[in-house]
Amino acid sequence: MESTARSFKENAHHALGDARLTEALARLAHGFPARRRDAAARLPEFDQLRDAARDIKDHVLDNLDVYLDRFEKQVIASGGRVHWCRDAVEARDAILKICQAADARTVTKSKSMIGEEIAINDHLEAHAIVPVETDLGEYIIQLRHEPPSHLIAPAIHLSMDQVADAFRAHHTDLDPARPLVEPRALLDEARTRLRERFLKADVGLTGANMLIAETGSIVIVTNEGNADLTCSLPRVHIALASIEKIVPTLEDAATILRVLARSATGQEISVYTTFVTGPRRADDADGPEEFHVVLLDNGRSALLGSEFHEMLRCIRCGACLNHCPVYGAVGGHAYGWVYSGPMGAVLVPGLIGLPEAQHLPNASTLCGRCESVCPMRIPLPKMLRHWRERQHATHESPAIARAALKVWSFLARHPALYRAVFGLGVSFLASLGRRKGRFRWLPFAGGWTSVRDLPAPEARSFLLQWRQRNPGTRT
C-alpha cells in the first residue's frame, strides 16, 4: 500500500468535511466501546488477564529468536514450510513463487493487515493472478478500490447505501432494480458471489492472529468463517504473519484470546477461532496439500530493545482506535497507511520512517484512553511523546512549534516572569470571553475554533487561586 501519511493534515481536513464519514464514525463511537465495557464488566478477572497477556508477550519479545526457531521446527515436523522475509519485497516474491508453483489463477484471501502492508493484491494482479477478498468488509472495499479504514471493521467508514451502490456497479448480471435496503440482502448477495470463488480457488492466503511455538500452529480469529474456507478448500494454504505474533504455548494463546475478542468487539470469544497445524494428513477429511508460513520482519526487529519495544505487544484488536477522539473525528484513511489510530501513530513511523509519517505522532490529544483500554497495556501516549522528542531533536517538527517551545522553556526557567506573562494572558482572555464564557474564534487557534468553541479561562490562574485558598503555602 502506497503511503500518504505525509499528507495527514490534508487528509484530515478532507475527512472533517465528509458528512457521510462523520455519520459513520458516530455510529462507531456508540458501538464497540460500549460492548467492550460491558464484556469487561462481566469478567471479574479481566484486568488480571490483561496483566498475564502483557507478561506473555514481554517474555516472547525477550526471547523472540528462541520461539521463532522452535515454531519453524514444529511447522516442518508437521509437513509445512516457513519462509523468512526481511521486507515486503521478499514476502511478495515468496508468495508469488508459491502461487506460480501451484499454477494458481485465483487466490482467495481472508482479512490480513500484513497483506495490506506488503500490497500483495497489487503484486498478484501484476502477475495475472486474481486475488479475491472473502471477508465481507474487505470484499466491499476491494470493489471500491479502497484500503481498509479500521483494523477489524475495514468498511466502517461506509454507509449501507454506498455498499449497495458498489454491488450494483460490479454485480451487473443481476437485476439492477433488486432491493438492497436490508443488511441481509447485501450479505446474501456477497455470499453467493464468494461461494463460487471459494470452490475455484487454487491458493488460500490468510493472516494469523497468533503463531504457537509449541505446536507450529497458527490461530485465525474471525466472525464470518471465511478464513476456514480459505485455508481448507484450496490445494495450497499460505499464512502470512509478522514475527512478533509468536506465543510459546497453546495455554498462552488461550489467555490472549480471552482478552482479544472482548477488547475488539465485546464478545466473549469470536464466532470462529481456528487452529491450523500443517497440511492435510492421510486420514483428514479436508485441508490443503501444502502449508506455508511467510514470516515478515519489515522493520520490526529494529524496534526490539528501543523505546518502542512495547509496541510489538499489539494484538490488533482495534480498541485504541475505537476510543480515540482523533480517529473518531477523521477515520482511518486520513492516517495514510495500513495502520491508523493511536497504534498506527506509533507503529507506522517505526516501519516506514519518521520523515514519511512525521504528522502521525502529533495526531493525538494524549488523553490516555488508548492506554487505558489496551488489553496488552501498551503505553501508547509515552511512545507518542518519544516520537515527538525525536522530531524535535532532529528538527523535523514545525519551526513555529520549536520556537514556541523555546519561549515556553525560557519562561519556565524564570518562575516570576512565567506567572506574570501567563497571568496577564489569562486575565486578558477572561475579560474578552466574560460575556458568553467561550470564544467562537481566536487568532492562531483556528484548528480548534473552526469546529468547536473554546472555553474562556477563569480570570484567576490556578496558582493564584491556590494561594488564596491556602495562605502561607509555598507554590
Residue pairs with C-beta under 8 A, 6 or more apart in sequence:
1 116
1 117
1 119
1 147
1 337
1 338
2 119
3 336
3 337
3 348
3 352
3 356
3 357
4 11
4 336
4 337
5 335
5 336
5 337
5 348
5 352
5 356
5 357
5 359
5 360
6 336
6 356
6 357
6 358
6 359
7 336
8 334
8 335
8 336
8 359
8 360
8 363
9 359
11 330
11 333
11 334
11 335
11 336
12 329
12 330
12 334
12 363
14 334
15 21
15 329
15 330
15 331
15 333
15 334
16 22
16 329
16 330
16 451
20 159
20 162
21 157
21 331
23 159
24 156
24 157
24 158
24 159
24 331
25 156
25 157
25 327
25 328
25 329
25 331
28 150
28 153
28 156
28 322
28 328
29 322
29 328
32 153
32 264
32 265
32 266
32 318
32 319
32 322
33 322
33 323
33 373
34 266
35 265
35 266
35 267
36 262
36 263
36 264
36 265
36 266
36 319
36 322
36 373
37 266
38 266
39 261
39 262
39 266
39 267
39 268
40 46
40 262
40 263
42 268
43 49
43 258
43 262
46 259
46 262
49 255
49 258
49 259
49 375
50 259
50 375
50 376
50 377
51 377
52 255
53 255
53 256
53 259
53 315
53 375
53 376
54 313
54 376
54 377
56 247
56 248
56 252
56 255
56 256
57 244
57 247
57 256
57 312
57 313
57 376
58 310
58 313
59 248
60 67
60 244
60 246
60 247
60 248
61 244
61 304
61 309
61 312
61 313
64 243
64 244
64 246
64 304
67 213
67 246
67 247
67 248
68 213
68 243
68 246
68 295
70 213
70 214
71 82
71 211
71 212
71 213
71 216
71 246
72 82
72 216
73 216
74 213
74 214
74 215
74 216
74 217
75 81
75 82
75 216
75 278
75 291
75 293
76 82
76 216
77 216
78 215
78 216
78 277
78 278
78 279
78 291
79 278
79 279
79 281
79 291
80 216
80 278
80 279
80 290
80 291
80 292
80 293
81 290
81 291
81 292
81 293
82 292
82 293
82 295
83 91
83 94
83 98
83 292
83 293
83 294
83 295
84 295
85 91
85 94
85 294
85 295
85 296
85 297
85 298
86 297
86 298
87 296
87 297
87 298
87 299
88 117
88 118
88 119
88 296
88 298
91 118
91 120
91 240
91 294
91 296
91 298
92 118
92 119
92 120
92 123
94 294
95 120
95 123
95 124
95 205
95 238
95 240
95 294
96 123
96 124
96 127
96 129
98 203
98 236
98 238
98 290
98 292
99 107
99 124
99 127
99 129
99 202
99 203
99 236
99 238
100 127
102 202
102 203
102 235
102 236
102 290
103 202
104 129
104 202
104 203
104 236
105 128
105 129
105 130
105 202
106 129
106 130
106 132
106 197
106 200
106 201
106 202
106 203
107 124
107 129
107 130
107 131
107 132
107 201
107 202
107 203
107 204
107 205
108 132
108 134
108 197
108 198
108 201
108 203
108 204
108 205
108 229
108 230
108 233
108 234
109 115
109 120
109 121
109 131
109 132
109 133
109 134
109 138
109 204
109 205
109 206
109 230
110 134
110 135
110 204
110 205
110 206
110 207
110 220
110 222
110 226
110 227
110 230
110 231
111 133
111 135
111 137
111 138
111 148
111 154
111 207
111 222
111 227
112 205
112 206
112 207
112 240
113 148
113 151
113 207
113 316
113 338
113 339
114 207
114 240
114 241
114 242
114 296
115 121
115 205
115 207
115 240
116 147
116 148
116 338
117 296
117 298
117 338
117 351
118 240
118 296
118 298
120 131
120 205
120 240
121 131
121 133
121 142
124 130
124 131
125 131
131 205
132 139
132 142
132 194
132 197
132 201
133 139
133 141
133 142
134 194
134 197
134 198
134 224
134 226
134 227
134 229
134 230
135 154
135 222
135 224
135 226
136 155
136 187
136 190
136 224
136 226
137 148
137 153
137 154
137 155
137 156
138 148
138 154
138 155
139 190
139 193
139 194
140 154
140 155
140 158
140 163
140 166
140 190
141 147
141 148
141 149
141 154
141 155
141 158
143 166
143 167
143 169
143 170
144 158
144 162
144 166
146 333
147 333
147 338
148 154
148 155
148 332
148 338
149 155
149 156
149 157
149 331
149 332
149 333
149 340
150 156
150 157
150 318
150 321
150 332
150 340
151 316
151 317
151 318
151 321
151 339
151 340
151 341
151 343
152 264
152 265
152 316
152 317
152 318
153 318
155 163
156 331
156 332
157 331
157 332
157 333
160 181
160 183
160 186
163 180
163 186
164 180
164 181
164 186
167 180
167 186
167 189
167 190
168 176
168 180
171 189
171 193
174 189
178 185
179 185
180 186
180 189
194 226
198 229
198 230
198 233
199 233
201 230
201 233
201 234
202 234
202 235
202 236
203 234
203 235
203 236
203 237
203 238
204 229
204 230
204 231
204 232
204 233
204 234
204 236
204 237
204 238
204 288
205 230
205 238
205 240
206 218
206 220
206 227
206 230
206 231
206 237
206 238
206 239
206 240
207 220
207 239
207 240
207 241
208 218
208 219
208 220
208 239
208 240
208 241
208 245
208 293
209 219
209 220
209 221
209 245
209 260
209 315
209 316
210 218
210 219
210 245
210 246
210 247
210 253
210 256
210 315
211 217
211 218
211 219
211 241
211 245
211 246
211 247
211 293
212 218
212 219
212 246
212 247
212 248
212 249
212 250
212 252
212 253
212 275
213 246
213 247
213 248
213 249
214 248
214 249
214 250
215 250
215 277
216 277
216 278
217 250
217 275
217 276
217 277
218 239
218 241
218 275
218 276
218 277
218 293
219 253
219 257
219 273
219 274
219 275
219 276
220 227
220 228
220 231
220 272
220 273
220 274
220 276
221 257
221 260
221 261
221 270
221 272
221 273
221 274
222 228
222 270
222 271
222 272
222 274
223 265
223 267
223 270
223 271
223 272
224 271
224 272
225 271
225 272
227 272
227 274
228 272
228 274
230 237
231 237
231 239
231 274
231 276
231 288
232 286
232 287
232 288
233 286
234 288
235 288
235 289
235 290
236 288
236 289
236 290
236 292
237 276
237 279
237 287
237 288
237 290
237 291
237 292
238 292
238 293
238 294
239 276
239 291
239 292
239 293
239 294
240 294
240 296
241 293
241 294
241 295
241 296
242 295
242 296
242 297
242 298
242 300
243 295
243 296
243 297
243 300
243 301
244 300
244 312
244 313
244 314
247 253
247 256
250 275
256 315
257 269
257 273
258 269
259 317
259 375
259 376
260 270
260 315
260 317
260 375
261 267
261 268
261 269
261 270
262 268
262 375
263 317
263 318
263 319
263 373
263 374
263 375
264 317
264 318
264 319
276 291
278 291
279 287
279 288
279 289
279 290
279 291
280 286
280 287
280 288
280 289
281 287
298 351
299 350
299 351
299 352
300 312
300 351
302 350
303 309
303 311
303 312
303 350
304 312
307 383
307 386
308 346
308 347
308 350
308 383
308 386
310 378
310 379
310 383
311 343
311 346
311 347
311 350
311 378
311 383
313 376
313 377
313 378
314 343
314 347
314 376
314 378
315 375
315 376
316 343
317 375
318 341
319 370
319 373
319 374
319 375
320 341
320 342
320 343
320 369
320 370
320 371
320 373
320 374
320 380
321 327
321 332
321 340
321 341
321 342
321 343
322 373
323 369
323 370
323 372
323 373
324 341
324 342
324 364
324 369
324 370
325 365
325 367
325 369
326 341
326 363
326 364
326 365
327 340
327 341
327 342
331 340
332 340
332 341
332 344
333 340
334 340
335 341
335 344
335 345
335 348
335 360
335 363
336 357
337 344
337 348
337 352
337 357
338 344
338 348
339 347
339 348
341 370
342 364
342 370
342 380
342 381
342 384
343 370
343 378
343 380
344 360
345 360
345 361
345 363
345 364
345 380
345 384
345 387
346 361
346 380
346 383
346 384
346 387
348 357
348 360
349 356
349 357
349 358
349 360
349 361
349 387
354 361
354 387
354 390
354 391
354 394
354 396
355 396
358 391
358 396
358 397
360 387
361 384
361 387
361 388
361 391
362 388
364 381
364 384
366 381
366 384
366 385
368 381
370 380
370 381
371 377
371 378
371 379
371 380
371 381
374 380
388 397
390 396
391 397
392 402
392 405
395 402
411 417
411 418
411 421
411 422
412 418
419 461
419 463
422 461
423 461
423 464
426 457
426 458
426 459
426 460
426 461
427 459
429 439
429 456
429 457
430 456
430 457
430 458
430 459
431 459
432 439
432 456
433 439
433 455
433 456
433 457
434 456
434 459
436 456
437 455
437 456
438 453
438 454
438 455
438 456
439 445
439 449
439 453
439 454
439 456
440 449
440 453
441 449
442 448
442 449
442 454
445 454
448 454
458 465
460 468
463 475
466 473
466 475
467 473
467 475
